[in-house]
Structure formats: structure tokens, C-alpha cells
């Protein structure tokens, strides 16, 4: 998927209130960009980090830039917009390009299930219904190893329990970790940051795990191949 508007480089001044970031453009102007990421963004929000922004001229939007990428300035990138992966994944699911999730005629996003929850994708029309929950992974504390989550996620633990209930009802449930980093070759859980999530993962009977990488550049983002998942200890 190509970005709707060509990205422009900038330097991060600070990220605050979770969804706001002050940045300095190449011409020296300082502007505020929208940060579509509710996580802690550990390791990704240091002042003077090189970032890439997507401009917009939508009169309905107060902020005229959206923060899309961190540029590690070594040839690797991290996607920080947690909404983009689902758009990329939806197209891949419809095209039957996601390993293990092919052969389904109907791909429905944001379907209500569980206790006041919405599943990211419900696949029907090709066998047992598949409930697919997607988590964007951006944390890396050890070279080559991506980790989820980057902060406590009670919502994530709730989703695991609800997926296990779906399995008990005779359906398939998939927890899909989508790694928005080009410098990682494996995925695990950050059990030290959220022990409750790791515990919920350990008892989510029958829930399948799928980890996928992303190809990321200032021009586009696309799905890459599967990555090995290492369950914690």
C-alpha cells in the first residue's frame, strides 16, 4: 500500500498526550503531528529521532501532519501508525495472500463478539469461522527480536480470553502479531512489561498464533513473510 500523500522527513521534538507529537520540518518550521499510537512507543520517541510524516489538506482535520514512520537511519524503519496494518492486512486477506488464512470468501472487519468487543476480522465462507485479532508490534529491546506489548494492555488480555471462548464454541481464533519493524526476525511477548498478558496468553487454549513482518519504506508499507514466534519461558 502506498501512502496517499508522499511522506516528508522531520525531527521529533517531543511526543505527549499519547496522540500528539511536536516535530521540526526540514525547513525549520515546528508543527504538531497526530500520533496514531496508544502504546508507550518505548525506544521510538527520543528527541531528535528522524521521523516521516504524511501531510494532508483535509479541512476537517485540525492537524495537517500524521506521524507514520521512525527512520533508524541505518536502512531500517518502524511504522508507528497502528491503523495502517489493518488496512494492509484486509487487502491481503481478500486476495488470499495471508498464510493459513486463505480460502475464505467473506472478510468482515470490526464485527461485534465477546463482551462489548469487536474482532478485527471475521472470515467466513470457507470452513469454520475464523476470528482474527491483530496486534501491531513495534517494541525491540534485543537486536532482531520484536516484543508485544510495549506497556500494560488489559484490553489485550481480555481479547485473549474472548478468543479462547470462540474456540470453545467450535470456531477458529487467530492472534496475529504484525511486526511493524524491518529490523526484526522473530517475535515474543514482553512478559516483564505485562505479566498479566503473558499469563492470559498461556491459558488461551486453542488460540492459534501467526506472526508476520512488514516491508516498510517512506514510499509504501506491505506485508512480508511469516516470522517465528517464541513463547516466553
C-alpha positions in Angstrom: 0.0 0.0 0.0 1.4 3.4 -1.0 0.8 6.4 1.2 -2.0 8.7 0.0 0.4 11.6 0.1 4.2 11.5 -0.2 5.9 11.5 3.2 8.2 14.3 4.4 11.1 14.0 6.8 11.3 15.7 10.1 13.0 15.5 13.5 11.0 14.7 16.7 10.9 17.3 19.4 8.6 15.5 21.8 5.7 13.1 21.9 3.0 13.9 24.5 -0.6 13.2 25.5 -0.1 9.9 23.6 -1.6 11.2 20.3 0.4 14.4 19.7 4.0 15.0 18.6 5.8 18.2 18.1 8.3 17.9 15.2 10.7 20.1 13.2 10.4 20.0 9.5 13.4 20.2 7.1 12.8 23.9 6.5 13.0 24.6 10.3 9.2 25.0 10.9 7.9 23.4 14.1 4.5 21.8 13.7 2.3 19.3 15.7 1.6 16.0 14.2 -1.1 13.4 15.0 0.4 10.2 16.5 -1.9 7.3 15.9 -0.4 5.0 18.5 -1.9 4.5 22.0 1.1 2.5 23.3 4.2 3.7 25.1 6.3 3.7 22.0 9.3 2.6 24.1 12.5 3.4 22.3 10.8 5.2 19.4 10.2 8.7 20.8 13.6 10.1 21.7 14.1 13.8 20.9 15.9 14.3 17.5 14.7 10.9 16.2 14.3 11.1 12.4 10.6 10.6 11.5 8.5 10.7 8.4 5.2 12.5 8.3 2.2 12.3 6.0 0.8 15.8 5.1 -2.9 16.3 4.5 -5.0 19.2 3.2 -8.3 17.9 4.7 -10.2 20.9 6.1 -11.9 18.6 8.6 -8.6 17.7 10.2 -7.1 20.2 12.7 -3.6 18.7 12.4 -2.1 18.8 9.0 0.5 16.0 9.5 0.4 12.4 10.7 3.4 10.6 12.1 3.9 7.4 10.1 7.5 6.2 10.5 10.6 6.2 12.6 13.7 6.2 10.5 16.5 4.4 12.3 19.0 5.9 9.8 20.6 2.5 9.2 18.3 1.3 6.4 15.6 0.2 8.8 12.2 1.7 9.6 9.4 1.2 12.2 5.8 2.0 11.4 4.2 3.8 14.3 0.6 4.2 12.9 -1.3 1.3 14.4 -4.2 1.8 12.0 -2.2 1.2 8.8 -1.5 -2.6 9.3 -5.2 -3.5 9.4 -5.7 -1.7 6.1 -2.8 -3.6 4.5 -4.0 -6.9 6.1 -7.6 -6.5 4.9 -6.4 -6.3 1.3 -4.1 -9.3 1.7 -6.9 -11.3 3.3 -9.3 -10.5 0.4 -6.6 -11.5 -2.0 -6.0 -14.8 -0.1 -2.3 -13.8 0.5 -2.1 -14.4 4.2 -0.6 -17.9 5.1 -3.0 -20.1 6.9 -5.9 -17.7 6.3 -6.7 -18.4 2.7 -9.8 -19.8 1.0 -12.4 -17.6 2.8 -14.9 -15.7 0.6 -16.0 -13.1 3.1 -13.7 -10.8 5.1 -15.6 -8.7 7.6 -13.8 -6.1 9.8 -14.9 -4.9 13.2 -17.5 -7.5 14.0 -19.0 -7.5 17.5 -18.3 -10.5 19.6 -17.5 -11.4 23.2 -18.2 -8.9 25.9 -18.5 -5.4 24.2 -15.6 -6.2 21.9 -15.1 -6.1 18.2 -12.9 -8.6 16.4 -10.5 -7.1 13.8 -11.6 -9.5 11.1 -14.1 -12.3 10.9 -13.5 -14.8 8.0 -16.4 -16.9 6.8 -17.4 -18.9 3.8 -14.5 -21.3 3.6 -14.7 -23.7 6.6 -15.0 -22.9 10.3 -15.4 -19.2 11.0 -12.0 -17.6 11.8 -11.8 -14.8 14.3 -8.6 -12.8 13.7 -7.3 -10.3 16.3 -4.4 -8.1 15.1 -1.8 -6.6 17.3 0.8 -4.1 16.0 4.3 -4.8 17.3 6.8 -2.1 17.5 9.0 -2.8 20.5 12.5 -4.1 20.1 14.9 -4.2 23.1 17.1 -7.0 21.9 18.6 -7.0 18.4 16.3 -8.8 15.9 13.6 -9.6 18.5 10.2 -7.9 18.4 8.1 -7.9 21.6 4.5 -7.3 22.4 3.1 -5.4 24.3 5.2 -2.3 25.0 3.0 -1.4 28.0 0.2 -2.9 30.1 -2.8 -3.9 27.9 -5.8 -5.1 29.9 -7.8 -4.9 26.7 -5.3 -7.3 25.1 -5.7 -9.8 27.9 -9.5 -9.5 27.6 -9.2 -10.3 23.9 -7.2 -13.5 24.5 -9.9 -14.7 26.9 -12.6 -14.0 24.4 -10.7 -15.7 21.6 -10.4 -18.8 23.8 -14.2 -18.8 24.3 -14.6 -18.6 20.5 -12.5 -21.7 20.1 -14.6 -23.5 22.8 -17.7 -22.7 20.6 -16.1 -24.6 17.7 -14.6 -21.8 15.7 -11.0 -20.9 14.9 -9.3 -18.0 16.6 -6.0 -16.4 15.5 -3.9 -13.9 17.4 -1.9 -12.2 14.6 1.2 -10.3 15.6 2.1 -7.8 12.8 5.6 -6.6 13.3 6.0 -3.0 12.0 9.7 -3.1 12.1 12.2 -4.1 9.3 15.0 -4.9 11.7 13.3 -7.9 13.5 13.4 -11.6 12.5 11.4 -13.1 15.4 8.6 -12.2 17.9 8.0 -12.9 21.6 6.0 -11.5 24.5 7.3 -8.8 26.8 6.2 -10.8 29.9 8.2 -8.4 32.2 6.2 -5.4 31.0 2.8 -7.1 31.3 2.8 -10.3 33.2 -1.0 -10.5 33.1 -1.0 -10.5 29.3 1.6 -13.3 29.2 -0.5 -15.3 31.7 -3.6 -14.8 29.7 -1.7 -15.9 26.6 -0.6 -19.1 28.4 -4.2 -20.1 29.2 -5.8 -19.1 26.0 -6.5 -22.7 25.0 -6.7 -23.4 21.2 -5.9 -19.9 20.1 -3.6 -20.0 17.1 -0.6 -17.6 16.7 0.5 -16.1 13.5 3.4 -13.6 13.2 4.0 -11.6 10.1 6.6 -9.0 9.2 6.2 -5.8 7.1 8.2 -4.3 4.3 8.3 -0.6 5.2 9.8 2.5 3.4 8.9 6.1 3.1 7.1 5.2 -0.1 4.9 2.2 1.0 4.1 -0.5 3.5 3.3 -4.1 2.6 3.1 -7.5 4.3 6.2 -9.6 4.3 6.6 -13.2 5.2 5.9 -15.1 8.4 8.2 -14.7 11.4 8.9 -17.3 14.1 7.1 -16.7 17.4 8.8 -17.7 20.6 6.5 -18.1 23.6 8.0 -16.8 26.8 9.8 -19.2 29.2 
